[in-house]
C-alpha cells in the first residue's frame, strides 16, 4: 500500500501535485494535450501522486466559477492511460457527490486498471454555491459526517469481500458486491481531507491512511496542534500514530526555485509532515512540474 512509509521523516518526504485549474490558453481544444503533458512530466519527474480536485464548477480561489472545470473521475481515467507509476486520486471527493457504492466502484476500477495506483480521497463536502448551482445535495454538517463515516465503512467492507447486508442510518445495501477486488494491498489507501478536531480527525484516526492539513502561515503552530490532536485520537483508539500519513497542501509560487521549495519541505518534515500536495496559481505547466520534480529530487537526496 502506498502509505506504508514512515511519515514525518525527511527521507520519506513525498511530493505530489494537485490539478485544480484547467484554464490553459488553448481552451477546450487543448485540454487533452496539456493534461497529458503535465501528468507525463509528473510521472517522469518521480512525483508521488497526481491529485485532481472534485468539483463540477471551478472552485480555485484564484479563478472564477465560470472557468473550465472537468469531472474528476473521468480525468483520472484519462491520466491513468498517460502514466506508468504515479498514484492517482481526488483531493477530495465530497461524500454527497456520488452514491457511496458508485464512488467505491469508481476507485476500485481505477485501482484495477492502473495496477494498484488509486487513492480514495474523501471529505464531508463544503461548497454551498456549487450545490445550489448544480443541484448537488449538501445536507447539514452533522448528516454529512454521518454519511462520510458510513461511506468509509461500506468501502472497507466492499474491499474486504464482505457481501453481508449493510445497514447504516443513511446508507443501505442488501448485497454490497465488490468484484473485482482492488489490486492495492490490503486495499486502496484512504485520505480524509480537513482539519476539524471534533469530527474529521477522529475519523482519520479510525479509518484513514492519511490526513490532509493546510499550510497556514503561523510558524507551524496550527499543524503542530492538529497533529497533537490526531495523536491523542490514535492513542484513545489504540492505533499507532505512525500508521497515518501526514499530508499538507501548499502552494508553489511561480517564481519559487526548486532549492527554495526543497527548503520548505525540510521545515515541514520537522513539523511531522511526510507528504506535501502542491497547487499552483493558474494551470500547471510542464516547466512548473519540472521545478517541483527537481525539488522532490533534492528532498530525497538530503
N, C-alpha and C positions, 0 to 999 in steps of 0.2 A: 504494500500500500504506500502511496506517495508520501504520506505524512510521517513515515516511520522514523526519520532522523530526529535527533535531539534538538529541540528549539532553543533559541536564545544564545547559541554559541556561534562565534563568528565563522568558524569553518563550516558550519551548517547553514549559514545565511543563504536564502534563496531569493531570487529576484524575478518578478513576473510583471507583465504589463496588462493593463485593463483598457479595452477599447470602449470608449464612451461616446465618441464623436465620429460621425460619418460624413462630414461636410467637406470632402475633398473638392478642389476646384472643378473637376470634370463633371460633378454631379452624378446622377444615377448611371449614365453610360460607363463611368469609370470605376464604379464601386467594386466590382469583382476583381479588376486588375489591382487596384490599390490595396484592398483587403488581403488578397493573395500575396502581394509583395511584402506587406507588413508582417504577416504571420510566418511566411517562409524565412524572413530575416530574423524573427524571434527564435524560430526553430534552430537555425544555423548558428545563432549567437549563444546558444546554450541557456536561454532563459527557461525558467521552470514551468510556467503556466501562462497561457493566454486566456484572460477572462473577458467576458463581454457583459455590459450592463443589460438588464432585462426590463425594458420599458417599451411601451407602444408609442409614446411621444418622447421627444428629446428632453432629457432631464439634466443634462450637463449644465451646471450653473453659469458656465462661460458661453452658453449658446442660447437658443430660443426654442420654445415648444414646437414651433413650425419647422424647425430644421430637420434634416434627414435622420430617420431612425429605422433600424431593421430589427425584425423579430429574432430574439436571441438564439433559440434552439435551431432554427434554420441556418443562422450564421455559423453556429458551432459545427453543424454537419458539413457546411462548405469548408470551414477551416480544417476539419479533420482530413479532408481529401488533399489538402495542401501541405500537410506536415507529416513528420515521422515519429517524433519523440515528445514534443511539448504537451503538457497537460492542458485540458480544456474544461471550462466551466463558466457559470454565471456569477456575477458579483453584484447583487444576488437576486434570486427569484423571489418575488413577493408570494407568500404562501397561498393567497387567494386568486392568483392569476390563472391557475390551471387546476382542474380536478386533480386530487392528490395522486391517484393511480396513474393518470396520464403523465404527470411530472416524473414519477418514479420510472415509468416505462421509457420516457424520453432519455433520461440519464442512463438507464440500463442499455438502451440501444446505442447511445454514443460510446459507452464503455466497451461494448462487444465489438463494434465496428472499428474502434481505434486500438484494439489490443490492450485495453485496460487503462485508458488515459483520462477518464471522465471524473469530474468532481460534481457533487451536489452542493451548490451554493444556494442558501435559502435564508429568508428572514421573514419577519412579520408583515412587511409592507408598510408604506407610509404616504404615498403620493396621492393626495386627495384630488388635485387638479386633474391628474391623469385618469383617476377613477371616474370623475364626473364627465370628462371629455369623451372617454372611450367606452363608458358603460361597464367598467370593471367593478366587481364587488369590493367594498372596503368596509367590512364590519367594524364595530367598536374595537378598541385596542385589546380589551380582555379576551374577546372572542378570537381575534387574530392570533393571539398567543396560544390559546387552546387549540386552534386549528394547526398551528405550527408544530406543537408537540405531537398531536395525533398524526400528522403527516410524517414526522420523523419516525414514530413508532411503526407506521404502516410500511415505510421504506425499508426499515431494518427487517421487518417480518418478511416482506416480499423477497428481499435479497438473501434471506436465510433459507428460503424454500418452504416456509410455514404457510400452508394454504387454509388454515382454520379460519372461521369467520372472524372478521374484525368489527368490533362494536365500540365506537367512541361516542362522545357527546354530539359531534358534528359529522364524523365520517363513519360510513358503514360499507363493508364489502363482504358479500357472502362467501366468496372463494377468491382471495387475492393471489392469483396465479402470477408467478414471476419466472416465466420461461421465454427465452433462455436466461440463465443466471449470469450475473456480471462476470467479467474476466478478472477485475481487480480482486485482490485477496486481502481480507475476507469479504470486502465489498467496496464500492466506490467511497472515497473519503468524503466526509460531510463537513462543510464550513458553514457556520452560522454567523451572519452579519449583524453588527450592532454592539453597543456597549452598555446597555441598560443593566444596572446592578440587581434589580429585583426580579426581572423576568428573563432577559436574554442570557446573561452569564450563567444563571443556574441551568438553563437548557444546554448551553455549551458544555458545562461540566458533566451533565448526564449523558448527552447524546453525540456531541460533535468531536471531530478530529482536529478542528482548527476554529479559532475565533478570528474576527477581523475588527481591529480598532482603527481609529482615525488619528492622523498626525496633527495634533493640536500644539501650536507654538507656545508652550508654557514650561519649557525646560524639562519635559518628561514627567511632570507631576501627574497628569491625568493617566498616562499609560501605566505608570507605577501603581497608581491606586486601583485601576481596573484589573491589573494582573494580580494584585494582592487579594482583591475580592474573588477573582476566579480561583485562586489557590485555596481560599477558605471554603468555597463551594466544593472543590475537589476533595478536600480533607473531610468534609462532612459526609460525602458520598463514599469515601474510601477509594477514590480513583487517583492514580498517580498524576500529579500536575504536569509532569513532563510528557505525558501521553497526548497532550493537546498542543498543536502547533499554534504559535502566536504570530499572526499576520497583522500587518499595518498598512493602510492605504495612505500613500503620499504622492506628491506631485513632482515631476521633473520640469524644472524651468527651462524654457527654450535656450537660454544662454548658459546653462549649467554644464560643466565639464564632467567627464567620467570620473576624474580624480575627486572632484568636489562631492559627487553623489556617493562614491565609494566611502568617503569620509563620513557622510551622514549615515550610511549603513552601519559603519563601525560603531557610531554613537548609539544607534538604535539597538544593536546587539547587546550593548552594555545595559540597556534597559530591560532586556529579556525578549526582544523581538527576534524571531528566526526567519521571517519571510516578509519581504516588502512587495506590495502590489502597487504598481506605479501608473498614474494617469498623467496626461499632459494637456496643456491648453490647446484646443483645436484638435484636429485629427493627427494620429501618428503618421510619421514618415519613415522610410527605411533608414534615413540618416539619424533620426532621433532614436530609433530602435538600436542602431549601431552604437550610439553613445551609451545606452542602457546596457547593452551587451558587454561593452568594454568595462563599464563599472562593475558588472557582475563578475567578470574575469578577474579584476583587481581584488574584489572582495574574497573570491575563492583562493587567491594566492597569499592573502595575509595570514 
